[in-house]
Every structure is written in C-alpha cells, then in structure tokens.
C-alpha cells in the first residue's frame, strides 16, 4: 500500500508542477519526510491522508488506487487537459465561495425574519 500511495503522491505532485519541498510545506512536514512517503518507505501519509486529498484535489479512493499514475501521466502529456483541470479547480473554488456567501445570506435573512415577527 505504501508503494502505491507513494507512486500516486509523486504523480499527483508532478501533475501540479509542485516540488517536494512545496508539498512538504503544505503538509507541515520536512522535505525528507515527504520524500520517504513518495518512495513508499513511510506510512506517515496515513496521518496526513485528508490533507493530501485536499491538496491534490483527489478522492480518498483515488489516492490509494493502483494505476492512478497512468491517468495522471496521460494528463501530464496533454496540456489541454491540464488547463481544463486547472480551470475546473478554479471554478470549484469560486463556487465554494458563493455557496458560503449564500449560506451566510440565508442565515441573515432568517434572523431578519425573526426580528420582524417580534
């Protein structure tokens, strides 16, 4: 399992044009600790499992899936696909921001309606 996750980490990191140091910084670990995870020499990826999934925008199933490297390699070879993935990522972030704003506005409206009914 460590080898599969390690290969996936390396592939995902490269698909994001990210250095090991940058990935390690995102996880608040040393570069050498991250390198050990990529080589499959460490199980510490399990401690950072959720954060890794968020960082690389993959599901938990994808992170532990054998053969993810094939898909990511194809993505690396297809710059159009990378642009599409980047755009989708940006759109998801914007949508999340709007969802939070909508939720806040609904809460405000709810409180305003309560105040008016008093």
N, CA, C and O of each residue as an XYZ file, in Angstrom:
472
protein
N       0.831     -1.196      0.000
C       0.000      0.000      0.000
C       0.875      1.259      0.000
O       0.570      2.230     -0.692
N       1.966      1.237      0.782
C       2.850      2.410      0.839
C       3.426      2.742     -0.529
O       3.545      3.914     -0.889
N       3.788      1.706     -1.299
C       4.375      1.918     -2.631
C       3.342      2.538     -3.576
O       3.664      3.448     -4.340
N       2.104      2.045     -3.522
C       1.046      2.567     -4.396
C       0.793      4.031     -4.078
O       0.772      4.874     -4.975
N       0.601      4.332     -2.798
C       0.348      5.713     -2.392
C       1.546      6.592     -2.734
O       1.383      7.722     -3.194
N       2.744      6.073     -2.508
C       3.948      6.830     -2.828
C       4.028      7.197     -4.299
O       4.342      8.334     -4.648
N       3.740      6.219     -5.165
C       3.742      6.486     -6.611
C       2.678      7.518     -6.971
O       2.911      8.410     -7.787
N       1.508      7.384     -6.351
C       0.426      8.333     -6.615
C       0.788      9.738     -6.145
O       0.498     10.719     -6.829
N       1.421      9.833     -4.980
C       1.844     11.142     -4.471
C       2.801     11.817     -5.453
O       2.667     13.001     -5.760
N       3.754     11.048     -5.930
C       4.739     11.595     -6.861
C       4.066     12.061     -8.151
O       4.351     13.150     -8.649
N       3.182     11.239     -8.680
C       2.492     11.570     -9.921
C       1.607     12.796     -9.741
O       1.608     13.695    -10.582
N       0.855     12.833     -8.650
C      -0.030     13.976     -8.396
C       0.767     15.263     -8.201
O       0.397     16.323     -8.708
N       1.861     15.152     -7.463
C       2.701     16.334     -7.228
C       3.243     16.869     -8.547
O       3.215     18.074     -8.797
N       3.732     15.973     -9.380
C       4.282     16.402    -10.662
C       3.206     16.974    -11.576
O       3.469     17.904    -12.338
N       1.997     16.424    -11.503
C       0.913     16.929    -12.347
C       0.510     18.349    -11.946
O      -0.073     19.088    -12.739
N       0.827     18.716    -10.706
C       0.547     20.076    -10.216
C       1.772     20.977    -10.347
O       1.752     22.120     -9.891
N       2.845     20.465    -10.971
C       4.105     21.213    -11.093
C       4.586     21.707     -9.734
O       4.985     22.861     -9.575
N       4.540     20.817     -8.773
C       4.878     21.157     -7.394
C       6.166     20.440     -6.993
O       6.365     19.275     -7.336
N       7.021     21.127     -6.280
C       8.237     20.494     -5.778
C       7.916     19.680     -4.522
O       6.877     19.875     -3.891
N       8.812     18.776     -4.175
C       8.640     18.030     -2.924
C       8.628     18.990     -1.748
O       7.868     18.806     -0.797
N       9.460     20.002     -1.811
C       9.534     20.976     -0.724
C       8.207     21.698     -0.541
O       7.750     21.886      0.587
N       7.586     22.105     -1.647
C       6.299     22.806     -1.580
C       5.220     21.878     -1.014
O       4.422     22.283     -0.169
N       5.205     20.629     -1.489
C       4.229     19.655     -0.985
C       4.437     19.427      0.513
O       3.476     19.370      1.281
N       5.691     19.299      0.914
C       6.003     19.097      2.332
C       5.562     20.297      3.163
O       5.029     20.133      4.260
N       5.785     21.507      2.642
C       5.356     22.715      3.354
C       3.845     22.725      3.558
O       3.362     23.104      4.625
N       3.108     22.313      2.548
C       1.647     22.263      2.659
C       1.188     21.300      3.746
O       0.137     21.489      4.357
N       1.989     20.270      3.977
C       1.648     19.273      4.997
C       2.327     19.550      6.341
O       2.127     18.817      7.309
N       3.126     20.610      6.386
C       3.867     20.971      7.596
C       4.809     19.855      8.048
O       4.903     19.537      9.233
N       5.506     19.270      7.062
C       6.498     18.250      7.360
C       7.785     18.609      6.607
O       7.794     19.511      5.771
N       8.850     17.900      6.912
C      10.120     18.162      6.226
C      10.082     17.568      4.821
O       9.301     16.664      4.523
N      10.954     18.108      3.969
C      11.051     17.606      2.601
C      11.498     16.144      2.603
O      11.025     15.345      1.795
N      12.399     15.804      3.503
C      12.884     14.420      3.556
C      11.772     13.460      4.000
O      11.704     12.331      3.515
N      10.908     13.896      4.911
C       9.777     13.061      5.338
C       8.823     12.841      4.165
O       8.305     11.742      3.966
N       8.602     13.909      3.392
C       7.730     13.773      2.224
C       8.364     12.836      1.192
O       7.674     12.002      0.604
N       9.663     12.970      0.973
C      10.368     12.111      0.011
C      10.241     10.641      0.408
O      10.080      9.779     -0.456
N      10.310     10.350      1.700
C      10.149      8.969      2.168
C       8.741      8.444      1.857
O       8.570      7.274      1.515
N       7.741      9.318      1.979
C       6.371      8.900      1.633
C       6.290      8.558      0.146
O       5.693      7.548     -0.228
N       6.889      9.397     -0.700
C       6.854      9.145     -2.144
C       7.584      7.860     -2.522
O       7.181      7.167     -3.455
N       8.641      7.546     -1.809
C       9.398      6.320     -2.092
C       8.720      5.082     -1.504
O       9.168      3.962     -1.751
N       7.666      5.263     -0.741
C       6.966      4.142     -0.124
C       7.661      3.606      1.102
O       7.395      2.481      1.526
N       8.556      4.400      1.682
C       9.327      3.976      2.850
C       8.673      4.392      4.165
O       9.181      4.072      5.240
N       7.555      5.100      4.084
C       6.932      5.633      5.292
C       5.420      5.456      5.226
O       4.815      5.498      4.155
N       4.835      5.260      6.387
C       3.373      5.172      6.472
C       2.768      6.489      6.952
O       1.568      6.562      7.213
N       3.584      7.512      7.067
C       3.072      8.774      7.621
C       2.064      9.452      6.708
O       1.392     10.393      7.129
N       1.942      8.992      5.460
C       0.912      9.555      4.582
C      -0.467      9.356      5.207
O      -1.368     10.168      4.996
N      -0.632      8.279      5.974
C      -1.932      7.989      6.588
C      -2.333      9.085      7.581
O      -3.517      9.391      7.725
N      -1.359      9.667      8.256
C      -1.628     10.741      9.216
C      -2.145     11.979      8.488
O      -2.989     12.710      9.006
N      -1.637     12.198      7.302
C      -1.965     13.400      6.517
C      -2.966     13.101      5.401
O      -3.109     13.889      4.466
N      -3.645     11.983      5.497
C      -4.496     11.478      4.423
C      -5.480     12.522      3.895
O      -5.513     12.790      2.694
N      -6.274     13.106      4.777
C      -7.298     14.069      4.345
C      -6.667     15.318      3.731
O      -7.142     15.830      2.718
N      -5.611     15.792      4.342
C      -4.957     16.993      3.832
C      -4.338     16.742      2.451
O      -4.371     17.613      1.582
N      -3.779     15.551      2.261
C      -3.206     15.188      0.962
C      -4.305     15.179     -0.103
O      -4.120     15.706     -1.200
N      -5.444     14.580      0.228
C      -6.565     14.531     -0.721
C      -7.019     15.944     -1.099
O      -7.300     16.218     -2.266
N      -7.090     16.837     -0.110
C      -7.469     18.219     -0.387
C      -6.417     18.925     -1.226
O      -6.744     19.628     -2.182
N      -5.171     18.737     -0.870
C      -4.076     19.419     -1.553
C      -4.045     19.055     -3.041
O      -3.846     19.921     -3.892
N      -4.240     17.784     -3.344
C      -4.175     17.336     -4.733
C      -5.554     17.227     -5.388
O      -5.664     16.839     -6.551
N      -6.592     17.567     -4.644
C      -7.962     17.549     -5.151
C      -8.338     16.189     -5.725
O      -8.815     16.079     -6.854
N      -8.111     15.161     -4.917
C      -8.480     13.797     -5.293
C      -9.312     13.187     -4.175
O      -9.249     13.623     -3.026
N     -10.082     12.186     -4.526
C     -10.863     11.478     -3.512
C      -9.942     10.509     -2.773
O      -8.881     10.150     -3.285
N     -10.338     10.087     -1.583
C      -9.530      9.091     -0.859
C      -9.316      7.808     -1.680
O      -8.244      7.205     -1.631
N     -10.346      7.400     -2.434
C     -10.231      6.202     -3.259
C      -9.159      6.384     -4.330
O      -8.396      5.460     -4.613
N      -9.101      7.568     -4.922
C      -8.116      7.824     -5.966
C      -6.701      7.787     -5.414
O      -5.783      7.311     -6.081
N      -6.521      8.289     -4.195
C      -5.188      8.336     -3.609
C      -4.600      6.948     -3.407
O      -3.393      6.761     -3.559
N      -5.433      5.975     -3.068
C      -4.933      4.624     -2.802
C      -5.124      3.681     -3.982
O      -4.814      2.493     -3.889
N      -5.631      4.205     -5.085
C      -5.931      3.390     -6.265
C      -4.670      3.068     -7.067
O      -3.890      3.955     -7.412
N      -4.495      1.814     -7.345
C      -3.372      1.398     -8.185
C      -3.680      1.815     -9.621
O      -4.802      1.644    -10.099
N      -2.682      2.359    -10.297
C      -2.882      2.769    -11.680
C      -3.247      4.229    -11.839
O      -3.451      4.694    -12.960
N      -3.335      4.958    -10.746
C      -3.611      6.395    -10.850
C      -2.518      7.053    -11.673
O      -2.773      8.020    -12.391
N      -1.316      6.540    -11.572
C      -0.193      7.100    -12.309
C      -0.427      7.113    -13.804
O       0.017      8.032    -14.493
N      -1.121      6.102    -14.320
C      -1.392      6.061    -15.758
C      -2.257      7.235    -16.175
O      -1.982      7.896    -17.177
N      -3.313      7.493    -15.396
C      -4.199      8.615    -15.704
C      -3.458      9.940    -15.582
O      -3.554     10.795    -16.462
N      -2.726     10.104    -14.497
C      -2.010     11.351    -14.276
C      -0.933     11.557    -15.331
O      -0.690     12.686    -15.755
N      -0.286     10.476    -15.758
C       0.732     10.589    -16.802
C       0.097     11.070    -18.106
O       0.644     11.933    -18.793
N      -1.053     10.507    -18.434
C      -1.763     10.954    -19.633
C      -2.116     12.430    -19.519
O      -2.034     13.172    -20.498
N      -2.507     12.852    -18.328
C      -2.832     14.267    -18.114
C      -1.600     15.140    -18.286
O      -1.677     16.234    -18.845
N      -0.475     14.657    -17.810
C       0.758     15.419    -17.963
C       1.105     15.600    -19.442
O       1.622     16.641    -19.844
N       0.820     14.595    -20.227
C       1.162     14.642    -21.637
C       0.170     15.490    -22.430
O       0.447     15.854    -23.573
N      -0.960     15.801    -21.847
C      -1.992     16.540    -22.547
C      -2.177     17.901    -21.878
O      -2.906     18.013    -20.893
N      -1.525     18.927    -22.405
C      -1.575     20.249    -21.769
C      -2.977     20.834    -21.790
O      -3.345     21.598    -20.898
N      -3.761     20.481    -22.801
C      -5.133     20.956    -22.852
C      -5.905     20.437    -21.646
O      -6.678     21.167    -21.027
N      -5.688     19.193    -21.329
C      -6.352     18.569    -20.178
C      -5.916     19.238    -18.878
O      -6.731     19.457    -17.982
N      -4.626     19.559    -18.780
C      -4.133     20.244    -17.581
C      -4.802     21.604    -17.433
O      -5.181     21.994    -16.328
N      -4.947     22.320    -18.530
C      -5.608     23.624    -18.479
C      -7.048     23.458    -18.031
O      -7.556     24.242    -17.230
N      -7.696     22.438    -18.551
C      -9.081     22.167    -18.178
C      -9.188     21.845    -16.687
O     -10.092     22.330    -16.007
N      -8.268     21.032    -16.186
C      -8.266     20.667    -14.770
C      -8.028     21.910    -13.910
O      -8.679     22.088    -12.880
N      -7.106     22.759    -14.326
C      -6.830     23.993    -13.588
C      -8.054     24.893    -13.552
O      -8.387     25.471    -12.518
N      -8.714     25.001    -14.693
C      -9.918     25.836    -14.757
C     -11.015     25.263    -13.874
O     -11.683     26.004    -13.153
N     -11.204     23.956    -13.924
C     -12.223     23.330    -13.082
C     -11.923     23.555    -11.608
O     -12.830     23.811    -10.815
N     -10.666     23.461    -11.249
C     -10.266     23.707     -9.869
C     -10.609     25.136     -9.454
O     -11.142     25.368     -8.369
N     -10.300     26.077    -10.322
C     -10.609     27.483    -10.023
C     -12.113     27.680     -9.908
O     -12.584     28.377     -9.009
N     -12.869     27.069    -10.817
C     -14.325     27.192    -10.768
C     -14.891     26.596     -9.483
O     -15.811     27.153     -8.883
N     -14.333     25.456     -9.064
C     -14.808     24.835     -7.820
C     -14.580     25.754     -6.627
O     -15.428     25.855     -5.741
N     -13.439     26.417     -6.609
C     -13.141     27.334     -5.510
C     -14.109     28.508     -5.510
O     -14.583     28.921     -4.452
N     -14.403     29.043     -6.674
C     -15.343     30.161     -6.781
C     -16.727     29.722     -6.334
O     -17.399     30.436     -5.591
N     -17.152     28.555     -6.782
C     -18.471     28.037     -6.398
C     -18.547     27.856     -4.894
O     -19.559     28.195     -4.281
N     -17.483     27.320     -4.285
C     -17.472     27.150     -2.825
C     -17.627     28.496     -2.122
O     -18.361     28.608     -1.140
N     -16.935     29.515     -2.626
C     -17.039     30.847     -2.030
C     -18.480     31.348     -2.112
O     -19.003     31.892     -1.140
N     -19.125     31.166     -3.269
C     -20.513     31.592     -3.416
C     -21.445     30.788     -2.520
O     -22.392     31.338     -1.957
N     -21.187     29.505     -2.386
C     -22.016     28.677     -1.508
C     -21.941     29.175     -0.071
O     -22.956     29.217      0.623
N     -20.757     29.550      0.378
C     -20.586     30.081      1.734
C     -21.336     31.405      1.867
O     -22.007     31.644      2.871
N     -21.223     32.257      0.862
C     -21.919     33.544      0.897
C     -23.432     33.338      0.913
O     -24.141     34.035      1.638
N     -23.930     32.396      0.127
C     -25.365     32.109      0.101
C     -25.824     31.612      1.467
O     -26.872     32.023      1.965
N     -25.044     30.736      2.060
C     -25.384     30.216      3.387
C     -25.446     31.365      4.406
O     -26.369     31.432      5.218
N     -24.459     32.262      4.353
C     -24.444     33.422      5.257
C     -25.669     34.302      5.031
O     -26.296     34.757      5.988
N     -26.007     34.542      3.768
C     -27.168     35.374      3.452
C     -28.459     34.724      3.934
O     -29.348     35.415      4.431
N     -28.574     33.422      3.796
C     -29.764     32.722      4.296
C     -29.886     32.875      5.806
O     -30.984     33.065      6.331
N     -28.756     32.791      6.503
C     -28.766     32.971      7.961
C     -29.206     34.388      8.312
O     -30.011     34.582      9.223
N     -28.684     35.372      7.598
C     -29.061     36.775      7.845
C     -30.550     36.978      7.596
O     -31.232     37.617      8.397
N     -31.060     36.437      6.491
C     -32.482     36.568      6.170
C     -33.333     35.909      7.242
O     -34.363     36.454      7.639
N     -32.918     34.758      7.707
C     -33.648     34.046      8.756
C     -33.739     34.911     10.016
O     -34.802     35.026     10.626
N     -32.604     35.518     10.398
C     -32.588     36.362     11.596
C     -33.411     37.631     11.382
O     -34.068     38.094     12.315
N     -33.393     38.191     10.206
C     -34.197     39.382      9.914
C     -35.677     39.060      9.979
O     -36.461     39.858     10.494
N     -36.073     37.900      9.464
C     -37.483     37.494      9.507
C     -37.941     37.277     10.942
O     -39.071     37.616     11.294
N     -37.060     36.708     11.779
C     -37.391     36.514     13.194
C     -37.598     37.846     13.871
O     -38.533     38.014     14.654
N     -36.729     38.795     13.573
C     -36.826     40.128     14.179
C     -38.089     40.843     13.770
O     -38.661     41.580     14.573
N     -38.540     40.653     12.553
C     -39.736     41.319     12.041
C     -40.995     40.714     12.645
O     -42.008     41.401     12.779
N     -40.942     39.432     13.013
C     -42.111     38.750     13.574
C     -42.315     39.072     15.053
O     -43.352     38.720     15.617
N     -41.357     39.728     15.688
C     -41.499     40.029     17.115
C     -42.441     41.129     17.367
O     -42.665     41.498     18.520
